């Protein structure tokens, strides 16, 4: 009869270190229960060397063992059951996980144990761990959507569930409320081995075996990671920041931290994407008809959130702490800051410039132009000229959104036009674009006096001729009013701007305004092909979007419409719920329905009565359907098919 083999595959950040230390410290007690927790293949009390998954960075560092080398040895142990634990195993590729199960089944009756943590929480915990370890250099708001895909638990469980006999995959939720007697060690022993832990026989050490960095220390360490690549020095920073966290933030040492690296909206986005998989698991593995896998309350829309940006004050406190503990290490960081303050890579340059204010002398510090969190969530409206953006901004104004700045008769923001409507902007460095975005946001929200450096950029933009599209006197007026922007803070709940050309600059805007909500106004491409407003095509972006010379006319206009819309569709995955396609045609046909969708997208609180009254003001223009009186045979059939594919009438 085969021995039973229990393989605990994690997942990481579900108390694996605490469990592995418990198993190791209680090897004798486990043996008395006929359970072997072997020394073979261990690293830091875990059986990482027996894992079917070998991380690339460890391939040449650790001596991983093949199943045929270790399985026969463990099959000869004295105890009737063998327990292995390694969180590396959960990330085995599907083929490797299946092969591992098949190979091990030749020697053992295999059971696999896995703990699942709610996706928003495990993403944040894993990110904190990667910051500690050193490889993570990017902000979490740039990567959390990709991480959400990684934690599709149905996909994670599939190769193990398919390779084992029914009932051999043991799934447990990593949630204190659901732990047996509130302790993961007791939970594991009870649900895997049907054993209650007797404290006179088992050692139950208190304290967190794997504490985390505080929010401030974590962001400081992320910046250090971009600058200090030497492993020993990077690890020394980690040690000191862990000490700082333990002294300043008690939650950093608790198992279930209240720290939130993601906003409530981002966490809800992750949970919505994970909901189907979690419901299936709850029903299949726990027999819960309601499909509720996790019991912790989900974040609500009205929760306050401090953000993750590191304040100057916190940076100075952390720098002083490290300098007091290891002045030589801080001098090393200072040398890295000096070397990289003008680096071409944005993350490196920004980290060096931000940390320079606390690490270097005041004379050496470099200005950092980053949009403040409270200014990072405007509502921006764009689209092709003549698509109906003026109507949309008018409706949003009635719904309570503030559109300030210098506006023309079409309600375009001339400050934005002045700074960004130029092809040369696409050739400028990220650093210069950040300065321009900061300059623009300052005018819209604060009116702080500009530095000589920013005034120089403003003068450069003012001197550039925009041809017949924007009269020179409009540019000069925009420059003068931007310089005279009031100096009081503006804290409108909803604010933004409209400039049709902004869709071309979406990657730049998305990076500088990371919580921006973008409304792309779409109108029937055949109607747009016969519009008199072809300024984008003729004067700015035509050759760029069409990638070839062209003759202005309806054919080129439709090709431009198709190219622009395909490009915008490519941003759906990047921006997710922050990108909204608003059909001008549907708005005219069903104003109340389209306005409700817009209201929900912008998170505007307004009564149904008010919304209905606003909808009553919408009228279709006389130019609607003008394409029907034109010869459509002139167009490429593929372009017409794309218009139809986008949901517009082409007959």
C-alpha positions as CSV (number, residue, x, y, z in Angstrom):
1,X,0.0,0.0,0.0
2,X,1.4,3.4,-1.0
3,X,2.2,6.0,1.6
4,X,0.2,9.2,1.5
5,X,2.0,12.3,0.3
6,X,0.6,15.7,1.2
7,X,2.1,18.5,-1.0
8,X,1.4,22.0,0.3
9,X,1.9,24.2,-2.7
10,X,1.2,27.5,-1.0
11,X,0.2,29.9,-2.4
12,X,2.8,32.6,-1.6
13,X,1.6,35.2,0.9
14,X,-0.9,32.8,2.5
15,X,1.0,32.1,5.6
16,X,3.4,29.7,4.0
17,X,6.4,30.8,6.0
18,X,4.4,30.5,9.3
19,X,3.3,27.0,8.3
20,X,6.7,25.9,7.2
21,X,8.3,27.1,10.4
22,X,5.6,25.4,12.4
23,X,6.2,22.1,10.5
24,X,9.9,22.3,11.0
25,X,9.8,23.2,14.7
26,X,7.4,20.4,15.3
27,X,9.0,17.6,13.3
28,X,9.0,15.3,16.3
29,X,5.4,16.0,17.2
30,X,4.4,15.4,13.6
31,X,6.3,12.1,13.6
32,X,4.4,11.0,16.6
33,X,1.3,11.5,14.5
34,X,2.9,9.3,11.8
35,X,3.7,12.3,9.6
36,X,7.2,12.9,8.2
37,X,8.3,16.4,7.4
38,X,11.7,15.6,5.9
39,X,15.0,17.4,5.8
40,X,15.5,16.3,2.2
41,X,15.3,19.2,-0.4
42,X,14.8,22.0,2.2
43,X,15.8,25.6,1.9
44,X,14.7,27.8,4.8
45,X,12.4,25.1,6.2
46,X,10.6,24.6,2.9
47,X,11.0,21.9,0.2
48,X,11.8,24.3,-2.6
49,X,14.5,22.0,-4.1
50,X,11.8,19.4,-4.8
51,X,9.6,21.8,-6.7
52,X,8.6,21.1,-10.3
53,X,8.7,24.9,-10.9
54,X,12.2,26.4,-11.0
55,X,12.3,30.2,-11.2
56,X,14.8,31.4,-13.7
57,X,16.8,33.5,-11.2
58,X,17.3,30.3,-9.1
59,X,18.2,27.9,-11.9
60,X,22.0,28.2,-11.3
61,X,21.8,29.1,-7.7
62,X,20.0,26.1,-6.1
63,X,20.5,22.4,-6.7
64,X,16.9,21.3,-7.7
65,X,16.2,17.5,-7.6
66,X,14.2,15.3,-9.9
67,X,11.3,13.3,-8.7
68,X,13.0,10.0,-9.5
69,X,15.9,11.0,-7.2
70,X,13.9,12.0,-4.1
71,X,10.6,10.0,-4.3
72,X,12.1,6.6,-3.6
73,X,14.0,7.9,-0.6
74,X,10.9,9.5,1.0
75,X,8.8,6.4,0.2
76,X,11.2,4.5,2.6
77,X,10.7,6.8,5.6
78,X,9.3,5.3,8.8
79,X,6.1,7.3,9.0
80,X,3.0,6.4,7.1
81,X,2.5,9.9,5.6
82,X,4.9,12.5,4.1
83,X,4.3,16.3,4.1
84,X,6.1,18.6,1.7
85,X,5.7,22.4,1.5
86,X,6.9,24.9,-1.1
87,X,5.0,27.9,-2.4
88,X,7.1,27.7,-5.6
89,X,5.0,24.7,-6.7
90,X,1.8,26.7,-7.2
91,X,3.4,28.4,-10.2
92,X,4.4,25.3,-12.1
93,X,3.4,25.4,-15.8
94,X,0.4,23.3,-16.5
95,X,2.4,20.6,-18.3
96,X,5.0,20.4,-15.5
97,X,2.3,20.3,-12.8
98,X,0.6,17.4,-14.5
99,X,3.9,15.5,-15.1
100,X,4.9,16.1,-11.5
101,X,1.6,14.6,-10.2
102,X,1.9,11.6,-12.6
103,X,5.5,10.9,-11.5
104,X,4.9,11.2,-7.8
105,X,1.7,9.1,-8.0
106,X,3.9,6.2,-9.0
107,X,5.3,6.2,-5.4
108,X,2.6,7.8,-3.3
109,X,-1.1,8.4,-2.8
110,X,-0.9,12.1,-3.6
111,X,-2.9,14.9,-1.9
112,X,-2.3,18.6,-2.7
113,X,-3.1,21.4,-0.3
114,X,-3.5,25.0,-1.4
115,X,-4.6,28.2,0.4
116,X,-6.3,30.9,-1.6
117,X,-6.2,34.6,-0.5
118,X,-8.7,37.1,-1.9
119,X,-7.2,38.5,-5.1
120,X,-6.9,42.2,-4.1
121,X,-5.2,41.3,-0.9
122,X,-2.8,38.8,-2.4
123,X,-1.8,41.2,-5.2
124,X,-0.9,43.9,-2.6
125,X,0.9,41.4,-0.3
126,X,2.9,39.9,-3.2
127,X,3.8,43.3,-4.4
128,X,5.1,44.2,-0.9
129,X,7.2,41.0,-0.9
130,X,8.7,41.8,-4.3
131,X,9.6,45.3,-3.1
132,X,11.4,43.7,-0.1
133,X,13.2,41.2,-2.3
134,X,14.4,43.9,-4.6
135,X,13.3,43.1,-8.1
136,X,10.1,45.2,-8.1
137,X,10.7,48.7,-9.4
138,X,7.4,49.7,-10.9
139,X,4.4,51.3,-9.1
140,X,1.6,48.9,-8.3
141,X,-1.0,51.0,-10.2
142,X,0.9,50.2,-13.4
143,X,0.9,46.4,-12.9
144,X,-2.1,45.3,-10.8
145,X,-4.3,44.4,-13.8
146,X,-1.6,42.0,-15.1
147,X,-1.4,40.6,-11.6
148,X,-5.1,40.1,-11.5
149,X,-4.9,37.8,-14.5
150,X,-2.2,35.8,-12.7
151,X,-4.5,35.1,-9.8
152,X,-7.2,33.4,-11.8
153,X,-7.6,30.6,-9.3
154,X,-9.6,28.3,-11.6
155,X,-6.5,28.3,-13.9
156,X,-4.1,27.8,-11.0
157,X,-6.1,24.8,-9.7
158,X,-6.9,23.2,-13.0
159,X,-3.8,21.1,-13.6
160,X,-3.7,19.8,-10.1
161,X,-7.4,19.0,-9.9
162,X,-7.3,17.2,-13.3
163,X,-4.3,15.2,-12.3
164,X,-5.5,13.9,-8.9
165,X,-8.2,11.5,-7.8
166,X,-11.4,13.2,-6.7
167,X,-11.2,14.7,-3.2
168,X,-7.4,14.8,-3.3
169,X,-7.1,18.5,-3.9
170,X,-7.7,20.3,-0.6
171,X,-8.6,24.0,-1.0
172,X,-8.7,26.3,1.9
173,X,-9.5,30.1,2.1
174,X,-6.8,32.2,3.6
175,X,-9.0,34.3,5.9
176,X,-8.8,34.6,9.6
177,X,-12.6,34.4,10.0
178,X,-12.6,31.0,8.2
179,X,-9.5,29.5,9.9
180,X,-10.2,26.7,12.4
181,X,-10.0,28.4,15.8
182,X,-8.6,31.5,14.1
183,X,-5.1,30.1,13.4
184,X,-3.8,28.9,10.1
185,X,-1.6,26.3,11.7
186,X,-4.6,24.8,13.5
187,X,-6.6,25.1,10.3
188,X,-4.1,23.1,8.3
189,X,-3.7,20.3,10.9
190,X,-7.5,20.1,11.3
191,X,-8.6,20.2,7.6
192,X,-5.7,18.2,6.2
193,X,-4.9,15.6,8.9
194,X,-8.1,15.9,11.1
195,X,-5.9,16.7,14.1
196,X,-6.5,19.2,16.8
197,X,-3.2,20.8,18.0
198,X,-2.4,20.1,21.6
199,X,-0.2,22.9,23.0
200,X,1.6,20.6,25.4
201,X,2.8,18.6,22.3
202,X,3.2,21.3,19.7
203,X,5.2,24.6,19.7
204,X,3.0,27.5,18.6
205,X,5.4,30.5,18.3
206,X,3.8,34.0,18.3
207,X,4.8,36.8,15.9
208,X,4.8,37.2,12.1
209,X,7.5,35.2,10.4
210,X,7.4,37.4,7.3
211,X,6.5,41.0,8.3
212,X,5.9,43.6,5.6
213,X,7.1,47.1,4.9
214,X,4.9,50.0,5.9
215,X,3.4,52.0,3.1
216,X,5.9,54.8,3.3
217,X,8.9,52.4,3.7
218,X,7.6,50.3,0.8
219,X,7.5,53.2,-1.6
220,X,10.9,54.4,-0.4
221,X,12.3,50.9,-1.0
222,X,10.8,50.8,-4.5
223,X,12.7,53.9,-5.4
224,X,15.9,52.5,-3.8
225,X,15.4,49.3,-6.0
226,X,15.6,51.4,-9.2
227,X,19.0,52.9,-8.0
228,X,20.8,50.4,-5.9
229,X,21.2,47.1,-7.8
230,X,24.0,45.5,-5.7
231,X,22.3,42.7,-3.8
232,X,24.1,43.1,-0.5
233,X,23.5,46.9,-0.3
234,X,19.9,46.5,-1.5
235,X,19.4,43.9,1.3
236,X,20.9,46.2,3.8
237,X,18.3,48.9,2.9
238,X,15.7,46.3,3.3
239,X,16.8,45.4,6.8
240,X,16.8,49.0,8.0
241,X,13.4,49.7,6.4
242,X,12.0,46.6,8.1
243,X,13.2,48.0,11.4
244,X,11.8,51.4,10.6
245,X,8.4,49.8,9.7
246,X,8.2,47.8,12.9
247,X,8.9,50.9,15.0
248,X,6.6,53.3,13.2
249,X,3.7,51.1,12.0
250,X,2.6,48.2,14.1
251,X,0.3,46.9,11.3
252,X,3.4,46.0,9.3
253,X,4.1,43.1,11.7
254,X,0.6,41.7,11.8
255,X,-0.5,38.7,9.7
256,X,-3.5,40.6,8.3
257,X,-2.4,44.1,7.5
258,X,-4.9,46.9,7.0
259,X,-2.5,48.6,4.5
260,X,-4.0,49.3,1.1
261,X,-1.7,49.8,-1.9
262,X,-4.7,49.9,-4.2
263,X,-7.6,52.3,-4.2
264,X,-11.1,51.1,-3.4
265,X,-12.0,51.4,-7.1
266,X,-8.9,49.4,-8.1
267,X,-9.7,46.7,-5.6
268,X,-13.3,46.4,-6.8
269,X,-12.0,46.1,-10.3
270,X,-9.8,43.2,-9.3
271,X,-12.7,41.6,-7.4
272,X,-15.1,42.0,-10.3
273,X,-12.6,40.3,-12.6
274,X,-12.2,37.4,-10.1
275,X,-15.8,37.0,-9.1
276,X,-16.7,34.2,-11.6
277,X,-13.7,32.0,-10.7
278,X,-14.3,32.5,-6.9
279,X,-18.0,31.6,-7.2
280,X,-17.2,28.3,-9.1
281,X,-14.5,27.4,-6.5
282,X,-16.9,28.1,-3.6
283,X,-19.6,25.9,-5.1
284,X,-17.3,23.0,-6.2
285,X,-14.9,22.8,-3.3
286,X,-17.0,24.1,-0.4
287,X,-20.5,23.3,-1.4
288,X,-21.7,26.9,-1.0
289,X,-24.8,27.7,-3.1
290,X,-24.2,31.4,-2.6
291,X,-20.8,31.2,-4.3
292,X,-19.1,33.2,-1.6
293,X,-15.5,32.1,-1.2
294,X,-14.3,34.9,1.0
295,X,-16.2,36.5,3.8
296,X,-14.3,39.8,4.3
297,X,-16.3,42.8,3.4
298,X,-15.4,44.2,0.0
299,X,-14.3,47.9,-0.3
300,X,-17.1,50.3,-0.9
301,X,-17.2,53.4,-3.1
302,X,-17.2,55.9,-0.2
303,X,-14.1,54.7,1.6
304,X,-11.3,57.3,2.0
305,X,-7.9,56.2,0.7
306,X,-4.6,58.0,1.5
307,X,-2.8,56.8,-1.7
308,X,0.7,55.4,-2.0
309,X,2.7,58.5,-2.9
310,X,5.6,59.1,-0.6
311,X,5.4,62.5,1.1
312,X,8.5,64.7,1.4
313,X,8.1,64.6,5.2
314,X,8.1,60.8,5.3
315,X,11.0,60.6,2.9
316,X,13.0,62.9,5.2
317,X,12.2,60.9,8.3
318,X,13.2,57.6,6.6
319,X,16.4,59.1,5.3
320,X,17.3,60.4,8.7
321,X,16.6,57.0,10.2
322,X,18.8,55.1,7.7
323,X,21.6,57.7,8.0
324,X,21.6,57.3,11.8
325,X,22.0,53.5,11.4
326,X,24.3,53.3,8.4
327,X,25.8,56.6,7.2
328,X,28.0,54.8,4.7
329,X,25.0,53.2,3.0
330,X,23.3,56.6,2.7
331,X,26.4,58.0,1.0
332,X,26.2,55.2,-1.5
333,X,22.6,56.1,-2.2
334,X,23.6,59.7,-2.6
335,X,26.2,58.7,-5.3
336,X,23.6,56.7,-7.1
337,X,21.2,59.7,-7.0
338,X,23.8,62.0,-8.5
339,X,24.6,59.5,-11.2
340,X,21.1,58.9,-12.3
341,X,19.2,62.2,-11.8
342,X,19.1,62.7,-15.6
343,X,18.7,59.1,-16.6
344,X,16.6,58.5,-19.7
345,X,14.6,55.8,-17.9
346,X,11.6,57.4,-16.2
347,X,11.4,55.2,-13.1
348,X,15.1,55.7,-12.4
349,X,15.1,59.4,-13.1
350,X,12.1,60.1,-11.0
351,X,13.3,58.1,-8.1
352,X,16.7,59.9,-8.1
353,X,15.1,63.3,-8.3
354,X,12.5,62.6,-5.6
355,X,15.0,61.1,-3.1
356,X,17.5,63.9,-3.8
357,X,15.4,66.3,-1.7
358,X,16.0,64.2,1.5
359,X,19.4,62.6,0.7
360,X,21.3,65.5,-1.0
361,X,21.8,69.0,0.1
362,X,19.2,71.6,-0.8
363,X,21.5,73.1,-3.5
364,X,21.8,69.7,-5.2
365,X,18.2,68.7,-5.1
366,X,16.4,68.4,-8.5
367,X,12.8,69.6,-9.0
368,X,10.3,66.8,-9.4
369,X,7.2,67.4,-11.5
370,X,4.7,64.8,-10.7
371,X,0.9,65.3,-10.6
372,X,-0.4,65.2,-7.0
373,X,-2.8,62.4,-6.3
374,X,-5.7,64.8,-5.7
375,X,-5.1,66.2,-9.2
376,X,-4.6,62.9,-11.0
377,X,-8.2,62.0,-11.8
378,X,-9.7,64.5,-14.3
379,X,-12.4,63.6,-16.8
380,X,-11.0,64.2,-20.3
381,X,-13.1,64.4,-23.4
382,X,-11.6,63.8,-26.9
383,X,-12.4,62.4,-30.3
384,X,-12.2,63.5,-33.9
385,X,-13.2,67.1,-34.8
386,X,-16.9,67.3,-35.4
387,X,-17.7,64.1,-33.5
388,X,-19.9,65.9,-30.9
389,X,-17.4,66.6,-28.1
390,X,-18.9,70.0,-27.6
391,X,-22.3,68.5,-26.8
392,X,-20.8,66.0,-24.4
393,X,-18.9,68.7,-22.4
394,X,-22.1,70.8,-22.3
395,X,-24.0,67.9,-20.8
396,X,-21.2,67.1,-18.3
397,X,-21.2,70.7,-17.2
398,X,-24.9,70.4,-16.5
399,X,-24.2,67.2,-14.5
400,X,-21.8,69.2,-12.3
401,X,-18.3,68.7,-13.8
402,X,-16.1,71.7,-13.7
403,X,-14.4,72.6,-17.0
404,X,-12.1,75.6,-16.2
405,X,-9.2,77.3,-18.0
406,X,-9.3,79.4,-21.1
407,X,-12.0,78.1,-23.5
408,X,-12.8,78.9,-27.1
409,X,-16.3,78.9,-28.6
410,X,-16.2,75.1,-29.1
411,X,-15.3,74.8,-25.3
412,X,-11.9,73.4,-26.2
413,X,-9.3,74.1,-23.4
414,X,-6.9,76.5,-25.0
415,X,-4.3,75.9,-22.3
416,X,-4.2,72.3,-23.3
417,X,-4.1,73.3,-27.0
418,X,-1.2,75.7,-26.4
419,X,0.9,73.2,-24.5
420,X,0.1,69.9,-26.4
421,X,-1.3,70.5,-29.9
422,X,1.9,70.1,-31.8
423,X,3.5,67.2,-33.6
424,X,6.9,67.9,-32.1
425,X,5.5,67.0,-28.7
426,X,5.6,63.3,-29.7
427,X,9.4,63.6,-30.0
428,X,9.9,65.2,-26.6
429,X,11.3,63.3,-23.6
430,X,9.1,61.9,-20.8
431,X,10.7,64.4,-18.5
432,X,9.6,67.4,-20.6
433,X,6.0,66.0,-21.1
434,X,5.8,65.6,-17.3
435,X,6.7,69.2,-16.8
436,X,4.1,70.3,-19.3
437,X,1.4,68.2,-17.6
438,X,2.4,69.6,-14.2
439,X,2.3,73.1,-15.7
440,X,-1.2,72.5,-17.1
441,X,-2.5,70.8,-13.9
442,X,-1.1,73.7,-11.9
443,X,-3.1,76.2,-13.9
444,X,-6.2,74.2,-13.7
445,X,-6.0,73.4,-10.0
446,X,-3.6,75.7,-8.1
447,X,-2.0,78.7,-9.8
448,X,1.3,78.4,-8.1
449,X,3.9,80.8,-9.6
450,X,6.0,79.1,-12.3
451,X,9.7,78.6,-12.2
452,X,12.0,80.0,-14.9
453,X,12.3,76.5,-16.3
454,X,8.5,76.1,-16.8
455,X,8.2,79.7,-18.1
456,X,10.7,78.8,-20.7
457,X,8.7,75.8,-21.8
458,X,5.5,78.0,-21.9
459,X,7.2,80.6,-24.1
460,X,8.5,77.9,-26.4
461,X,4.9,76.6,-26.9
462,X,3.5,80.1,-27.3
463,X,5.9,80.9,-30.2
464,X,4.9,77.9,-32.3
465,X,2.6,78.6,-35.2
466,X,-0.5,76.3,-35.4
467,X,-1.5,77.5,-38.8
468,X,-5.1,78.3,-39.6
469,X,-6.4,76.0,-36.8
470,X,-5.6,78.1,-33.8
471,X,-5.1,81.9,-34.4
472,X,-1.9,83.3,-32.9
473,X,-3.8,85.7,-30.7
474,X,-5.6,82.8,-29.1
475,X,-2.3,81.2,-28.2
476,X,-1.1,84.5,-26.7
477,X,-4.3,84.9,-24.7
478,X,-4.0,81.4,-23.4
479,X,-0.4,82.0,-22.3
480,X,-1.3,85.2,-20.5
481,X,-4.3,83.7,-18.7
482,X,-2.3,80.6,-17.7
483,X,0.3,82.8,-16.1
484,X,-2.5,84.7,-14.3
485,X,-4.3,81.6,-13.0
486,X,-5.7,82.3,-9.5
487,X,-3.5,81.1,-6.6
488,X,-6.2,79.5,-4.5
489,X,-6.6,75.7,-4.4
490,X,-9.5,74.3,-6.4
491,X,-11.1,71.2,-5.1
492,X,-14.0,70.5,-7.3
493,X,-15.2,66.9,-6.9
494,X,-15.3,66.4,-10.7
495,X,-13.1,68.4,-13.0
496,X,-11.6,68.1,-16.4
497,X,-11.1,69.4,-19.9
498,X,-12.2,68.9,-23.5
499,X,-9.8,68.9,-26.4
500,X,-10.5,66.6,-29.3
501,X,-6.8,66.1,-30.1
502,X,-6.1,64.7,-26.7
503,X,-6.8,61.1,-27.9
504,X,-3.5,61.3,-29.8
505,X,-1.6,62.0,-26.6
506,X,-3.4,59.4,-24.5
507,X,-0.3,57.4,-23.5
508,X,1.4,60.5,-22.2
509,X,-1.7,61.7,-20.3
510,X,-2.4,58.3,-18.9
511,X,1.1,58.1,-17.4
512,X,1.0,61.7,-15.9
513,X,-2.7,61.5,-14.8
514,X,-2.9,57.8,-13.6
515,X,-6.5,58.0,-12.4
516,X,-7.8,59.9,-15.4
517,X,-11.1,58.9,-16.9
518,X,-11.2,59.4,-20.7
519,X,-14.3,59.8,-22.7
520,X,-13.8,59.1,-26.4
521,X,-16.7,60.4,-28.4
522,X,-17.5,58.3,-31.5
523,X,-19.7,59.4,-34.4
524,X,-20.7,57.4,-37.5
525,X,-17.5,57.3,-39.6
526,X,-19.4,57.8,-42.9
527,X,-21.0,61.0,-41.5
528,X,-17.5,62.1,-40.3
529,X,-16.0,61.4,-43.7
530,X,-18.1,64.2,-45.2
531,X,-17.6,66.7,-42.3
532,X,-16.0,70.1,-43.0
533,X,-13.9,69.7,-39.8
534,X,-10.8,67.8,-41.0
535,X,-8.2,69.8,-39.0
536,X,-6.7,66.8,-37.3
537,X,-6.3,65.0,-40.6
538,X,-5.0,67.9,-42.6
539,X,-2.8,69.9,-40.2
540,X,-1.6,67.6,-37.5
541,X,-1.9,63.8,-37.4
542,X,-2.9,62.6,-40.9
543,X,0.4,61.3,-42.1
544,X,1.2,59.9,-38.7
545,X,-2.1,57.9,-38.4
546,X,-2.3,56.8,-42.1
547,X,1.5,56.2,-42.4
548,X,1.4,57.4,-46.0
549,X,0.9,60.6,-48.1
550,X,-2.8,61.3,-48.8
551,X,-5.0,63.7,-50.6
552,X,-7.6,65.4,-48.2
553,X,-11.1,64.3,-49.0
554,X,-13.8,61.9,-47.8
555,X,-11.7,58.7,-48.5
556,X,-8.7,59.9,-46.4
557,X,-11.1,61.1,-43.7
558,X,-12.7,57.7,-43.4
559,X,-9.3,56.0,-43.3
560,X,-8.3,58.4,-40.5
561,X,-11.5,57.6,-38.6
562,X,-10.8,53.9,-38.9
563,X,-7.1,54.2,-37.9
564,X,-8.0,56.4,-34.9
565,X,-10.7,54.1,-33.6
566,X,-8.5,51.0,-34.0
567,X,-5.8,52.7,-32.1
568,X,-8.2,53.7,-29.3
569,X,-9.5,50.1,-29.1
570,X,-5.9,49.1,-28.3
571,X,-6.0,51.2,-25.1
572,X,-9.0,49.2,-23.7
573,X,-6.8,46.7,-21.9
574,X,-4.4,49.3,-20.7
575,X,-7.0,51.7,-19.2
576,X,-9.8,49.2,-18.5
577,X,-12.7,50.9,-16.7
578,X,-11.1,54.4,-17.1
579,X,-11.8,54.5,-20.9
580,X,-15.4,55.1,-22.1
581,X,-16.5,55.0,-25.7
582,X,-19.5,57.3,-26.1
583,X,-21.6,56.9,-29.3
584,X,-22.8,60.3,-30.4
585,X,-25.4,58.6,-32.6
586,X,-26.8,56.6,-29.7
587,X,-26.7,59.7,-27.5
588,X,-29.0,61.4,-29.9
589,X,-31.3,58.4,-30.3
590,X,-31.4,57.5,-26.5
591,X,-30.1,60.4,-24.6
592,X,-31.2,59.2,-21.2
593,X,-29.7,55.8,-21.5
594,X,-26.4,57.1,-22.8
595,X,-26.2,59.8,-20.1
596,X,-26.9,57.2,-17.4
597,X,-23.9,55.2,-18.7
598,X,-21.8,58.3,-18.8
599,X,-22.9,59.3,-15.3
600,X,-22.0,55.8,-14.0
601,X,-18.6,56.0,-15.7
602,X,-17.8,59.4,-14.2
603,X,-19.2,58.4,-10.8
604,X,-21.4,61.5,-10.7
605,X,-24.2,61.7,-8.1
606,X,-27.3,63.1,-9.7
607,X,-31.0,62.4,-9.4
608,X,-32.9,60.6,-12.2
609,X,-35.1,63.7,-12.5
610,X,-32.1,65.9,-13.1
611,X,-30.7,63.5,-15.6
612,X,-34.0,63.3,-17.4
613,X,-34.1,67.0,-17.7
614,X,-30.6,67.2,-19.1
615,X,-31.4,64.4,-21.6
616,X,-34.4,66.4,-22.8
617,X,-32.0,69.1,-24.1
618,X,-30.3,66.7,-26.6
619,X,-31.2,67.1,-30.2
620,X,-29.8,65.3,-33.2
621,X,-28.0,67.7,-35.6
622,X,-29.2,68.3,-39.1
623,X,-26.0,66.7,-40.4
624,X,-26.9,63.3,-38.9
625,X,-27.1,60.7,-41.7
626,X,-25.7,63.1,-44.4
627,X,-23.8,60.1,-45.9
628,X,-27.0,58.7,-47.3
629,X,-27.1,61.3,-50.0
630,X,-23.4,60.6,-51.0
631,X,-21.8,57.9,-53.3
632,X,-20.3,55.4,-50.9
633,X,-18.7,53.3,-53.7
634,X,-15.7,55.6,-53.4
635,X,-14.7,54.1,-50.1
636,X,-12.6,51.0,-49.4
637,X,-15.2,48.2,-48.6
638,X,-13.0,47.2,-45.6
639,X,-13.3,50.7,-44.1
640,X,-17.1,50.6,-44.5
641,X,-17.2,47.1,-42.9
642,X,-15.3,48.5,-39.9
643,X,-17.9,51.3,-39.5
644,X,-20.6,48.6,-39.5
645,X,-18.5,46.5,-37.0
646,X,-18.5,49.5,-34.7
647,X,-22.3,49.4,-34.6
648,X,-23.1,52.2,-37.0
649,X,-25.6,52.2,-39.8
650,X,-24.0,52.2,-43.3
651,X,-27.1,51.8,-45.4
